[in-house]
Amino acid sequence: MLVLLVALAACGKPAEAPPPWKVIDASTLRAMMASDRDLPVFNTMSEIECLDHRIPGTRCLACEDVENNPAALPPDKSRDVVFYCESAQCYRSCRAAEAAVKAGHQQVYVLDGGMPAWKQAGYAMETIERIPRGSIQSVRAEALKQMLAERKDLLLVDVRSEKFFKEGHIEGAVNIPLYRFSANYAQIPLDRTVMLVDDRGFRSFLAGSYLEMKGYRVMRLFGGMQAWKEMPAAK
């Protein structure tokens, strides 16, 4: 039962049975990395998030890339492989771990508490490509609905994965998933004002700062699609 509770805390979502991967704490991961310099440890966020801040010596591999192409993982399926996420409640590391197990990997681990647990243990972080934080305007769902009726220059860009976009999105939005953002952001025309939409409003700030750095005019939906769905008029 204790193992199950720890696993649930690591993934931030409910489960009916213990997951088929192992959960480790920050000190255990640090010891594993010290004894195996080539240990494959993957940050499961998007590339722009990973390069902005990650555990030193780890690699960027978004959970969607693991799900779509498990061959991106080390070919030796008996090799230890570790996944971690940006927040304690983020479940992307668990999604990646699940995909790895389904692909036949035998020694799969998830960092309990993600990067916050690593920081709280007093361990260092590293930055490869820092994104300057901008002053991205947040717009509430009710205000966005009015803006969509009045402004022709507004372009809705939904940064959620293809799966979640297909399950439901704001009419007129285009989908540029955050895990492919650095490769595909140039598809966005510079002469439009961009309104970023994510799941709950957390990831759009860094995406907006990234676009602002590239010369775009950017706003973001406060609370993301969750707020849009909860808006009374949208029910």
GULOFI-382868 format. One record per atom (N, C-alpha, C): x, y, z; residue in three letters. Coordinates in steps of 0.001 Angstrom, whole numbers, padded with zeros to 6 digits, always signed. Layout:
! GULOFI-382868
XYZala ...
This chain:
! GULOFI-382868
+000823-001210+000000met +000000+000000+000000met +000858+001261+000000met +001942+001239+000773leu +002827+002396+000820leu +003439+002666-000545leu +003850+001598-001240val +004419+001758-002577val +003403+002367-003518val +002149+001922-003412leu +001093+002456-004261leu +000878+003931-004006leu +000831+004344-002746leu +000612+005746-002412leu +001744+006612-002931leu +002975+006135-002829val +004118+006890-003349val +004026+007018-004861val +003617+005944-005514ala +003490+005976-006969ala +002432+006974-007404ala +001317+007017-006680leu +000261+007964-007018leu +000736+009391-006828leu +001475+009653-005778ala +001993+011002-005547ala +002937+011405-006657ala +003707+010451-007179ala +004653+010759-008245ala +003952+011106-009535ala +002780+010524-009774cys +002098+010703-011044cys +001018+011763-011004cys +000507+012073-009832gly -000519+013094-009724gly -001849+012684-010313gly -002107+011375-010447lys -003400+010934-010953lys -003731+009575-010336lys -005012+009243-010230pro -005394+008000-009563pro -005085+006775-010400pro -004921+005651-009738ala -004717+004371-010420ala -005340+003288-009561ala -005714+002181-010193glu -006375+001108-009467glu -005393+000047-008989glu -004214-000009-009587ala -003226-001014-009214ala -001841-000388-009261ala -000870-000959-008553pro +000493-000423-008600pro +001005-000386-010042pro +001664+000679-010439pro +002146+000791-011825pro +003294-000180-012078pro +003522-000526-013329pro +004580-001495-013670pro +005965-000867-013772pro +006180+000256-013122trp +007501+000863-013050trp +007836+001138-011589trp +009072+001544-011339lys +009513+001777-009973lys +009615+003275-009707lys +009273+003667-008500val +009336+005067-008091val +010559+005257-007197val +011356+006282-007495ile +012562+006556-006716ile +012545+008000-006231ile +013280+008271-005151asp +013374+009637-004651asp +014621+010310-005218asp +014790+011592-004908ala +015866+012381-005499ala +017246+011855-005112ala +017418+011457-003865ser +018732+010975-003436ser +019106+009674-004136ser +018111+008814-004380thr +018378+007571-005101thr +018769+007855-006548thr +018059+008781-007182leu +018406+009140-008555leu +019813+009726-008622leu +020140+010580-007691arg +021476+011188-007683arg +022554+010116-007547arg +022323+009131-006683ala +023283+008043-006500ala +023398+007195-007764ala +022263+006947-008428met +022280+006176-009672met +023083+006900-010747met +022895+008229-010846met +023606+009012-011851met +025100+009084-011540met +025451+009082-010258ala +026862+009136-009872ala +027581+007830-010204ala +026867+006717-010083ser +027490+005421-010340ser +027434+005016-011806ser +026577+005695-012583asp +026439+005391-014011asp +026341+006713-014764asp +027474+007183-015263arg +027530+008501-015905arg +026685+008575-017178arg +026418+007446-017782asp +025628+007431-019017asp +024177+007017-018784asp +023746+007039-017537leu +022380+006648-017220leu +021381+007488-018016leu +020485+006862-018781pro +019491+007632-019530pro +018378+008155-018615pro +018433+009449-018339val +017431+010119-017509val +016765+011171-018382val +015446+011085-018522phe +014740+011924-019481phe +013785+012910-018810phe +013925+014182-019212asn +012955+015215-018878asn +011817+015092-019888asn +010599+014854-019420thr +009484+014533-020315thr +008649+015744-020730thr +009140+016954-020439met +008440+018152-020878met +008827+018457-022331met +008370+019590-022858ser +008754+019985-024208ser +010226+020379-024235ser +010777+020465-025430glu +012194+020823-025554glu +012470+022224-025004glu +011581+023190-025268ile +011850+024542-024789ile +011821+024602-023261ile +010945+023814-022642glu +010900+023757-021179glu +012122+023041-020625glu +012487+021939-021265cys +013620+021143-020800cys +014926+021915-020901cys +015168+022566-022032leu +016425+023299-022200leu +016475+024530-021305leu +015312+025045-020931asp +015259+026206-020043asp +015653+025826-018614asp +015255+024654-018160his +015608+024207-016811his +015441+022699-016701his +016518+022034-016288arg +016488+020579-016164arg +017532+020121-015154arg +017444+018864-014771ile +018447+018257-013897ile +019734+018098-014706ile +020867+018509-014175pro +022122+018448-014935pro +022422+017053-015478pro +022826+017028-016739gly +023215+015769-017359gly +022082+014928-017892gly +020851+015415-017774thr +019709+014648-018273thr +019374+015053-019704thr +018468+014322-020313arg +018152+014511-021722arg +016707+014969-021901arg +016450+015629-023018cys +015100+016086-023347cys +014413+015046-024231cys +013276+014551-023782leu +012473+013638-024584leu +011034+013733-024090leu +010221+014474-024817ala +008837+014706-024405ala +008070+013395-024310ala +007132+013338-023366cys +006378+012096-023175cys +005633+011713-024451cys +005172+012710-025223glu +004468+012416-026473glu +005397+011714-027462glu +006690+012099-027458asp +007645+011451-028357asp +007885+010000-027945asp +007888+009745-026639val +008034+008361-026169val +006807+007549-026571val +005625+008143-026391glu +004383+007442-026740glu +004287+007175-028242glu +004695+008155-029042asn +004577+008025-030497asn +005685+007174-031101asn +006853+007167-030458asn +008005+006474-031022asn +008903+005925-029919asn +008531+004797-029303pro +009350+004230-028233pro +010765+003875-028668pro +010991+003800-029982ala +012328+003501-030489ala +013318+004624-030174ala +012800+005777-029733ala +013676+006876-029331ala +014414+006560-028032ala +013941+005562-027308leu +014576+005141-026061leu +015793+004264-026365leu +016679+004041-025374pro +017845+003179-025595pro +017433+001804-026123pro +018193+001260-027077pro +017811-000033-027666pro +017905-001208-026702pro +018783-001093-025698asp +018918-002163-024710asp +017772-002065-023710asp +016810-002966-023825lys +015610-002874-023003lys +015807-003386-021581lys +016988-003903-021293ser +017304-004280-019917ser +018023-003150-019181ser +018288-002067-019898arg +018991-000907-019348arg +018072-000110-018443arg +018605+000404-017326asp +017825+001322-016491asp +017464+002562-017300asp +016234+003041-017156val +015804+004285-017793val +014910+005025-016809val +015144+006336-016679val +014458+007144-015666val +013736+008304-016342val +012520+008586-015882phe +011741+009712-016390phe +011388+010648-015230phe +011367+011955-015523tyr +010905+012903-014515tyr +010141+014031-015182tyr +009406+014754-014347cys +008482+015776-014827cys +008787+017120-014158cys +008084+018161-014601glu +008384+019500-014121glu +007799+019799-012748glu +006695+019173-012410ser +006048+019458-011134ser +005663+018170-010439ser +005333+018288-009155ala +004981+017099-008378ala +003691+016464-008877ala +002790+017269-009452gln +001500+016757-009910gln +001485+016431-011402gln +002578+016694-012090cys +002651+016409-013524cys +002675+014898-013748cys +001927+014421-014717tyr +001843+012984-014970tyr +002548+012565-016256tyr +003270+013471-016914arg +003937+013119-018170arg +005023+012070-017977arg +005705+012113-016830ser +006729+011098-016579ser +006101+009713-016479ser +004910+009642-015913cys +004231+008355-015785cys +003713+007863-017131cys +003274+008776-017974arg +002855+008393-019321arg +004030+007834-020105arg +005184+008499-019991ala +006382+008020-020683ala +006811+006662-020138ala +006745+006506-018811ala +007110+005231-018195ala +006185+004116-018671ala +004911+004416-018756glu +003947+003418-019221glu +004248+002996-020650glu +004578+003982-021510ala +004904+003671-022903ala +006176+002839-022990ala +007149+003141-022124ala +008404+002382-022127ala +008167+000929-021710ala +007357+000731-020683val +007050-000629-020232val +006317-001401-021331val +005360-000755-021985lys +004624-001412-023065lys +005541-001794-024218lys +006629-001000-024403ala +007583-001283-025477ala +008586-002361-025090ala +008487-002856-023849gly +009332-003961-023442gly +010501-003626-022545gly +010615-002367-022123his +011714-001988-021219his +011433-002544-019830his +012486-003100-019222gln +012310-003881-017997gln +012675-003136-016718gln +013516-002114-016829gln +013968-001384-015645gln +013605+000089-015801gln +012354+000411-015516val +011824+001761-015740val +011548+002430-014397val +011987+003674-014279tyr +011856+004406-013022tyr +011227+005778-013268tyr +010520+006267-012245val +009952+007623-012254val +010418+008338-010996val +010873+009577-011158leu +011314+010379-010013leu +010109+010891-009245leu +009984+010492-008014asp +008889+010926-007151asp +008999+012422-006884asp +007947+013169-007179gly +007940+014610-006920gly +008585+015441-007997gly +009146+014812-009030gly +009722+015540-010149gly +010813+016522-009760gly +010949+017554-010566met +011995+018557-010329met +011870+019259-008984met +010657+019548-008487pro +010573+020175-007165pro +011254+019351-006076pro +011117+018026-006138ala +011753+017162-005145ala +013273+017227-005275ala +013751+017301-006506trp +015200+017428-006741trp +015729+018729-006138trp +015006+019822-006382lys +015420+021122-005835lys +015351+021131-004312lys +014281+020581-003766gln +014107+020565-002314gln +015196+019754-001612gln +015772+018802-002330ala +016868+018015-001777ala +018182+018792-001793ala +018160+019988-002403gly +019344+020832-002429gly +020261+020588-003608gly +019776+019879-004622tyr +020605+019557-005770tyr +020472+020639-006848tyr +021511+020781-007652ala +021586+021857-008641ala +020713+021572-009863ala +020378+022645-010567met +019705+022577-011853met +020640+023160-012905met +020308+022945-014178glu +021096+023557-015240glu +020171+024166-016295glu +020692+025186-016978thr +019983+025843-018065thr +020849+025779-019312thr +020271+025303-020412ile +020989+025235-021682ile +020629+026427-022562ile +019338+026726-022659glu +018852+027867-023446glu +017769+028576-022640glu +018171+029590-021913arg +017248+030316-021056arg +016292+031161-021882arg +015009+031105-021544ile +013995+031928-022194ile +013708+033128-021298ile +013966+034349-021773pro +013656+035525-020958pro +012151+035576-020670pro +011802+035739-019410arg +010378+035797-019050arg +009785+037126-019478arg +008690+037050-020238gly +008043+038262-020711gly +006884+038653-019814gly +006227+039731-020181ser +005037+040181-019461ser +003826+039806-020315ser +003457+038541-020279ile +002407+038019-021144ile +001043+038303-020525ile +000215+039021-021253gln -001120+039361-020762gln -001992+038119-020661gln -002649+037946-019534ser -003596+036850-019338ser -005012+037356-019566ser -005792+036597-020299val -007167+036981-020638val -008112+035907-020119val -009138+036305-019395arg -010103+035341-018883arg -011044+034879-019997arg -011662+033729-019764ala -012469+033090-020799ala -013585+033996-021314ala -014266+034693-020411glu -015372+035567-020828glu -014873+036687-021743glu -013702+037245-021403ala -013131+038314-022217ala -012675+037778-023569ala -012122+036581-023589leu -011689+035994-024861leu -012874+035776-025784leu -013985+035329-025244lys -015168+035112-026077lys -015582+036401-026782lys -015523+037510-026060gln -015872+038798-026655gln -014824+039225-027675gln -013546+039006-027360met -012468+039368-028279met -012586+038618-029598met -012976+037350-029532leu -013098+036552-030752leu -014183+037107-031682leu -015186+037723-031093ala -016260+038307-031895ala -015867+039657-032483ala -014879+040332-031869glu -014554+041702-032249glu -013233+041865-033001glu -012293+040968-032785arg -010949+041161-033338arg -010642+040144-034434arg -010250+040666-035595lys -009920+039799-036719lys -008437+039418-036734lys -007631+040136-035964asp -006187+039858-035983asp -005803+038744-035020asp -006746+038280-034205leu -006439+037318-033157leu -006326+035903-033735leu -005243+035219-033383leu -005046+033840-033810leu -004920+032947-032583leu -005836+032005-032453leu -005799+031064-031340leu -004834+029932-031664leu -003852+029736-030787val -002898+028636-030956val -003006+027728-029733val -003477+026530-029960asp -003667+025537-028894asp -002394+024702-028806asp -001713+024747-027646val -000420+024078-027503val -000537+022695-026860val -001746+022203-026671arg -001927+020862-026127arg -001570+019809-027187arg -001442+018575-026767ser -001097+017511-027707ser -002225+017299-028710ser -001889+016628-029806glu -002875+016357-030845glu -004080+015604-030280glu -003833+014683-029389lys -004910+013872-028811lys -005940+014746-028097lys -005460+015625-027209phe -006377+016461-026449phe -007042+017512-027334phe -006328+017999-028347phe -006916+018950-029283phe -008087+018320-030021phe -007919+017080-030468lys -008982+016390-031203lys -010192+016117-030318lys -009957+015965-029025glu -011060+015690-028105glu -011924+016915-027849glu -011425+018093-028203gly -012210+019313-028019gly -011319+020533-027983gly -011705+021578-028718his -010919+022813-028732his -011829+023989-029077his -011312+025179-028893ile -012073+026386-029216ile -012154+026515-030733ile -013326+026828-031222glu -013533+026944-032668glu -012552+027946-033268glu -011907+027550-034352gly -010976+028419-035048gly -009527+028279-034612gly -009283+027531-033536ala -007918+027374-033038ala -007114+026461-033960ala -005802+026735-034021val -004873+025847-034712val -004036+025139-033651val -003604+023945-033971asn -002881+023120-033004asn -001389+023076-033323asn -000583+023648-032434ile +000872+023511-032506ile +001310+023004-031141ile +001394+021682-030972pro +001706+021112-029657pro +003022+021650-029101pro +003038+021846-027806leu +004214+022428-027169leu +005443+021541-027336leu +005247+020231-027390tyr +006417+019363-027529tyr +007062+019489-028908tyr +006379+020126-029855arg +006943+020382-031182arg +007085+021883-031467arg +006971+022672-030431phe +006873+024119-030590phe +008127+024722-031213phe +009294+024320-030736ser +010529+024930-031229ser +010745+024657-032713ser +010217+023545-033209ala +010376+023198-034627ala +009298+023831-035503ala +008114+024113-034928asn +006968+024511-035753asn +006416+025906-035483asn +006993+026638-034529tyr +006413+027952-034189tyr +006414+028900-035378tyr +007348+028736-036331ala +007447+029652-037473ala +006233+029577-038385ala +005373+028572-038187gln +004126+028501-038944gln +003172+029630-038555gln +003395+030232-037405ile +002526+031311-036920ile +002904+032609-037620ile +001973+033287-038293pro +002299+034544-038966pro +002615+035653-037970pro +003623+036426-038279leu +004071+037497-037384leu +003097+038661-037316leu +002197+038779-038296asp +001284+039920-038314asp -000013+039664-037550asp -000091+038551-036815arg -001265+038253-036013arg -000927+038363-034524arg -001933+038681-033731thr -001777+038620-032279thr -002135+037208-031843thr -001220+036570-031146val -001375+035165-030791val -002006+035024-029408val -003041+034213-029322met -003650+033849-028049met -003340+032380-027788met -002522+032118-026785leu -002111+030755-026484leu -003120+030080-025551leu -003416+028839-025859val -004350+028046-025068val -003664+026737-024691val -003607+026459-023397asp -003078+025176-022946asp -004154+024456-022146asp -003747+023520-021315asp -004723+022730-020570asp -005333+023506-019407asp -004470+023983-018495arg -004961+024655-017292arg -004325+026027-017066arg -003573+026516-018033gly -003017+027857-017928gly -001612+027940-017370gly -000960+026799-017147phe +000368+026808-016546phe +001497+026884-017572phe +001366+026171-018667arg +002466+026047-019623arg +002483+027155-020670arg +001381+027883-020794ser +001309+028914-021832ser +002207+030110-021536ser +002580+030316-020269phe +003429+031470-019955phe +004804+031324-020584phe +005432+030161-020423leu +006761+029976-020997leu +006682+029945-022519leu +005638+029331-023060ala +005452+029329-024510ala +005279+030752-025028ala +004525+031574-024279gly +004345+032967-024666gly +005640+033751-024604gly +006433+033514-023570ser +007733+034181-023448ser +008651+033795-024598ser +008553+032530-025004tyr +009354+032044-026135tyr +008955+032777-027419tyr +007639+032879-027661leu +007182+033576-028858leu +007519+035066-028812leu +007381+035668-027636glu +007711+037082-027489glu +009186+037308-027821glu +010038+036399-027408met +011465+036468-027719met +011696+036419-029236met +010798+035747-029946lys +010909+035623-031398lys +010235+036776-032144lys +009665+037725-031401gly +009096+038910-032036gly +007593+038899-032209gly +006883+037981-031574tyr +005433+037904-031702tyr +004729+038734-030631tyr +003506+039159-030949arg +002608+039753-029961arg +001778+038604-029378arg +001823+038475-028066val +001261+037269-027450val +000371+037594-026253val -000698+036851-026124met -001528+036796-024926met -001786+035329-024615met -002379+035056-023448arg -002686+033666-023105arg -004020+033587-022377arg -004672+032445-022526leu -005968+032230-021878leu -005729+031832-020428leu -006203+032646-019509phe -006071+032359-018085phe -006871+031103-017741phe -006207+030126-017143gly -006887+028895-016778gly -007015+027882-017891gly -006561+028248-019096gly -006550+027326-020215gly -007917+026780-020600gly -007919+025628-021258met -009167+025028-021718met -010082+024658-020562met -009498+024381-019415gln -010333+024061-018254gln -011238+025236-017921gln -010683+026458-017941ala -011481+027652-017663ala -012510+027890-018753ala -012139+027639-020004trp -013071+027823-021111trp -014270+026880-020986trp -014002+025630-020648lys -015071+024642-020513lys -015981+024962-019325lys -015397+025562-018283glu -016165+025861-017080glu -016942+027171-017189glu -016696+027950-018237met -017416+029205-018430met -018900+028895-018642met -019795+029510-017862pro -021224+029185-017967pro -021780+029232-019372pro -021390+030255-020133ala -021936+030403-021487ala -021448+029317-022436ala -020344+028636-022030ala -019790+027614-022927ala -020383+026243-022643ala -021193+026123-021603lys -021741+024821-021240lys -022930+024488-022141lys 
